[in-house]
Amino acid sequence: MSGEEGAERAGPGRPVPEDHAAARIKLEREVRGWSTVKLAEEMAAVGHPINQSAIWRIESGKPRRRVNLDEALGFCKVFDITMQDLTGPPGELATPRIRQLAQTYVQMTLEYRQLRAAIDRNQMHLHEIQVELDAYGDKGPEQRGQVDELLRLEEQAAMRSLHPSQTHLRNQGQPPADE
């Protein structure tokens, strides 16, 4: 390769996907609030070591430093993106803040679905228990009294064990002290 060819490939005439990769690397790093040092550490942790100054030259150098294939694979691992995402136009991905919000939204939605599923399982189990307690209580007034008293005592014990920040739960169903 001639010196002229090398200068062209390193500068303005290089392939557009390399410019996209440089912009995407900077965007992904900033969304995470990482410094170039932190990104270099993450790259080393996934087996693709790169110097923090090389990251800066990729993102901001004049001309920008080229990204080799090993580094590109490392960036994909660190950012959990595909090679197509890395080399695609980053402008299609909105601002770093919007990307952060989208990531947080997806994470919280997944957590909500997990909690919702746990609540649904809990409600089914509570219904099964309620049916069994009702069946026992339906045997007569003495059994109904036993169930009611056991539930009352268990609830009191549970309320006593609550953390002090949950004291408002302890007083539910009870009139305020000044009444």
Wavefront OBJ file of the C-alpha trace (Angstrom):
o trace
v 0.000 0.000 0.000
v 1.424 3.390 -0.939
v 1.716 6.241 1.585
v -1.023 8.079 -0.291
v -3.359 5.089 -0.051
v -2.684 4.744 3.684
v -3.372 8.441 4.303
v -6.631 8.193 2.390
v -7.772 5.137 4.342
v -6.911 6.774 7.675
v -8.541 10.086 6.841
v -11.551 11.472 5.014
v -11.672 8.772 2.333
v -12.056 5.840 4.687
v -15.187 3.660 4.622
v -18.316 5.257 6.117
v -18.962 2.314 8.511
v -15.682 3.168 10.277
v -16.943 6.696 10.948
v -20.211 5.189 12.180
v -18.290 2.845 14.478
v -16.312 5.747 15.949
v -19.490 7.737 16.617
v -21.275 4.689 18.056
v -18.383 3.867 20.384
v -18.469 7.402 21.769
v -22.268 7.328 22.079
v -22.321 3.974 23.893
v -19.511 5.047 26.221
v -21.229 8.323 27.091
v -24.626 6.686 27.656
v -23.004 4.514 30.297
v -21.198 7.479 31.839
v -17.833 5.804 31.232
v -14.503 7.509 30.731
v -12.133 6.270 28.053
v -10.159 4.658 30.900
v -13.236 2.723 32.083
v -13.979 1.588 28.515
v -10.363 0.432 28.136
v -10.750 -1.575 31.365
v -13.999 -3.144 30.111
v -12.351 -4.030 26.797
v -9.468 -5.721 28.621
v -11.942 -7.626 30.799
v -13.563 -9.187 27.702
v -10.185 -10.098 26.173
v -9.782 -7.217 23.728
v -7.277 -4.844 25.370
v -6.973 -1.327 23.996
v -5.280 1.783 25.355
v -7.530 4.612 26.574
v -5.700 7.074 24.327
v -6.443 4.823 21.350
v -10.143 5.026 22.261
v -9.907 8.812 22.342
v -8.181 8.798 18.915
v -10.946 6.535 17.532
v -13.636 8.864 18.854
v -12.072 12.296 18.399
v -8.689 12.122 16.673
v -7.918 14.219 13.588
v -7.789 12.026 11.611
v -9.580 9.400 13.615
v -7.772 6.183 14.389
v -9.106 3.145 12.582
v -10.815 0.325 14.477
v -9.395 -3.110 13.734
v -11.567 -6.225 13.678
v -10.427 -7.485 17.083
v -11.303 -4.141 18.653
v -14.653 -4.016 16.857
v -15.526 -7.440 18.254
v -14.516 -6.243 21.721
v -16.682 -3.128 21.472
v -19.608 -5.317 20.404
v -19.110 -7.543 23.458
v -18.681 -4.659 25.902
v -21.713 -2.747 24.607
v -23.758 -5.908 23.904
v -24.497 -4.845 20.334
v -24.098 -6.492 16.937
v -21.426 -5.612 14.396
v -24.214 -4.205 12.239
v -25.267 -1.927 15.110
v -21.663 -0.853 15.655
v -21.097 0.087 12.016
v -24.589 1.434 11.272
v -25.498 5.127 11.303
v -25.551 6.217 14.972
v -27.803 9.187 14.279
v -30.672 6.746 14.045
v -30.280 6.011 17.730
v -31.273 9.412 19.144
v -29.367 11.232 21.855
v -27.463 9.534 24.667
v -30.167 10.648 27.136
v -32.954 9.123 25.029
v -30.949 5.898 24.685
v -30.446 5.848 28.459
v -34.157 6.422 29.032
v -35.043 3.659 26.580
v -32.651 1.267 28.310
v -34.056 2.140 31.737
v -37.626 1.805 30.439
v -36.965 -1.672 29.054
v -35.201 -2.766 32.247
v -38.020 -1.482 34.463
v -40.648 -3.068 32.201
v -38.929 -6.441 32.555
v -38.752 -6.005 36.335
v -42.436 -5.035 36.401
v -43.391 -8.152 34.424
v -41.407 -10.326 36.832
v -43.058 -8.684 39.840
v -46.489 -8.948 38.198
v -45.937 -12.670 37.604
v -44.856 -13.090 41.245
v -47.962 -11.205 42.410
v -50.183 -13.385 40.220
v -48.594 -16.551 41.659
v -49.031 -15.145 45.162
v -52.707 -14.358 44.543
v -53.349 -17.877 43.244
v -51.665 -19.339 46.307
v -53.609 -17.022 48.624
v -56.857 -18.116 46.982
v -55.963 -21.782 47.516
v -55.186 -21.092 51.178
v -58.404 -19.084 51.602
v -60.455 -21.951 50.165
v -58.836 -24.388 52.582
v -59.285 -22.070 55.596
v -62.935 -21.471 54.631
v -63.532 -25.217 54.336
v -62.176 -25.699 57.847
v -64.149 -22.715 59.185
v -67.358 -24.024 57.569
v -67.252 -27.094 59.862
v -68.698 -25.023 62.695
v -68.525 -21.837 64.750
v -65.698 -23.161 66.920
v -63.504 -23.860 63.882
v -64.403 -20.463 62.374
v -63.387 -18.802 65.652
v -60.079 -20.676 65.655
v -59.290 -19.576 62.102
v -60.226 -15.954 62.831
v -58.174 -15.876 66.047
v -55.122 -17.491 64.398
v -55.273 -14.997 61.529
v -55.525 -12.087 63.969
v -52.569 -13.295 66.045
v -50.420 -14.005 62.973
v -51.159 -10.563 61.564
v -50.228 -8.876 64.857
v -46.946 -10.798 64.990
v -46.176 -9.851 61.391
v -46.890 -6.182 62.071
v -44.575 -6.140 65.087
v -41.734 -7.446 62.951
v -42.082 -4.686 60.339
v -39.212 -2.262 59.867
v -39.789 1.102 61.607
v -40.143 2.804 58.197
v -43.335 0.784 57.687
v -45.075 1.858 60.896
v -47.949 3.326 58.895
v -48.918 -0.276 58.078
v -49.100 -1.178 61.769
v -51.892 1.308 62.402
v -54.128 0.319 59.503
v -57.643 -0.366 60.625
v -57.058 1.288 64.005
v -58.333 4.734 64.948
v -55.736 7.465 65.525
v -54.424 7.621 69.111
v -56.081 10.988 69.843
v -59.638 9.717 69.206
l 1 2 3 4 5 6 7 8 9 10 11 12 13 14 15 16 17 18 19 20 21 22 23 24 25 26 27 28 29 30 31 32 33 34 35 36 37 38 39 40 41 42 43 44 45 46 47 48 49 50 51 52 53 54 55 56 57 58 59 60 61 62 63 64 65 66 67 68 69 70 71 72 73 74 75 76 77 78 79 80 81 82 83 84 85 86 87 88 89 90 91 92 93 94 95 96 97 98 99 100 101 102 103 104 105 106 107 108 109 110 111 112 113 114 115 116 117 118 119 120 121 122 123 124 125 126 127 128 129 130 131 132 133 134 135 136 137 138 139 140 141 142 143 144 145 146 147 148 149 150 151 152 153 154 155 156 157 158 159 160 161 162 163 164 165 166 167 168 169 170 171 172 173 174 175 176 177 178 179
